[in-house]
Amino acid sequence: MLFFPLLLQSAGLAASMLGVLSIRFFDRSKPETAFYWGMAVTTVFAVLGSFLVSHFLVHDMALFIGTCLGVATTLVSSIITRYYAGSSGKPVHDIAEASKRGVALNVITGLSAGLQSPLASIIMIVIAVAAAYFISGGSLLAIVAVNIGTDLLIGYIMTADAFGPITDNASGIAEMSGAHEQVVRSLSQLDSVGNTMKATTKAYAMSSGTITSFVLFSTYFSIVGLKTMNVMEPYSIAFILLGTCLPYLISSLTIGSAAKTAMLMVDEVRRQFRTIPGILKGEANPDYATCIDISTRNALKEMILPGVISIAVPIFVGLVFGHSALGALLIGAVISSALLGPFFNNTGTAFDNAKKLIEDSGRKGSFEHQAAVAADTVGDPLKDVAGPALLIFMKLIGMAALLIAGIKPLF
């Protein structure tokens, strides 16, 4: 049993290698189609590997079913993300169409679609956890198998995730260097696919992180001996609500940090335009080092408060108000994060791909393109800052709770 998680993850890595190598057989397909064929190959070998490990090592098919449910959770998250955030999905086309009427309707349409996007993934997570728990007769190990199952495709998904920044930078270099229009357009289309792949990675990470957080607070409940929670008591409801509020606070701090740093960056760029003649004409080089320093310094500084809150609040609640209060806090925090994270990730990516869709249709510089650019600027801190931050928050708050599980409350 000790070797089961290691061998299961090893099977997933081997399957990912085969999936990555298989993409060359689909080189005549569209990039996005090739990506999903590769994921299908990875899934088949991952399921086969998990069957062999479960059957011949631990002789427990309930763990195999749990692993398959975890893989299914990853696939559902990927499909839902492709629909809500991919260039071929209806929501992105609706956002692009709304851009013809201005920024406000673009943002409203995107937010409307984004608020729907977590629903299917959450339903799949609930089904996976509940089914694994029921089939195994109430075993926490089966839920761990679900959690490992969500990670079986990690090698392939992270490889696809690297595709996004590579094509994004290639597209930017081609455009800035004055490459042929067809080259720029082709790279822009690949960049759009890369955006979807990055969003798929974030969706996978949120699904896996949600189940990981569930395992963490289930482990915490088991360690402290907390078997039931009376939600009729105002005491429990109060800490569930407090936990629900924390992800909103973390999101506010991280998005606000991005805004503050962006304002400093804008001020610095404007200062350089005023004080260094010839930048706009290409006759002088900008001071890149100062801009990089602003970005790096503020990224590190603004990370301190959200990190302290994520660790200090669960420790304080557990030591002062007891295990039951901390358990309620964890439930509220995980539920809220599991909904907000996909909303941020999918909404931001949909705004970005709607802008790309307008650019690829040859309407760059038009009124609708200007509206899409403004919405994309709003979406960037959602998908690149707030969404990933909530994934880290979920795991931090669970680990902090486990750290003090063996300590008696002070009062």
Order of alpha helices (4+ residues) and beta strands (2+ residues): alpha-alpha-alpha-alpha-alpha-alpha-alpha-alpha-alpha-alpha-alpha-alpha-alpha-alpha-alpha
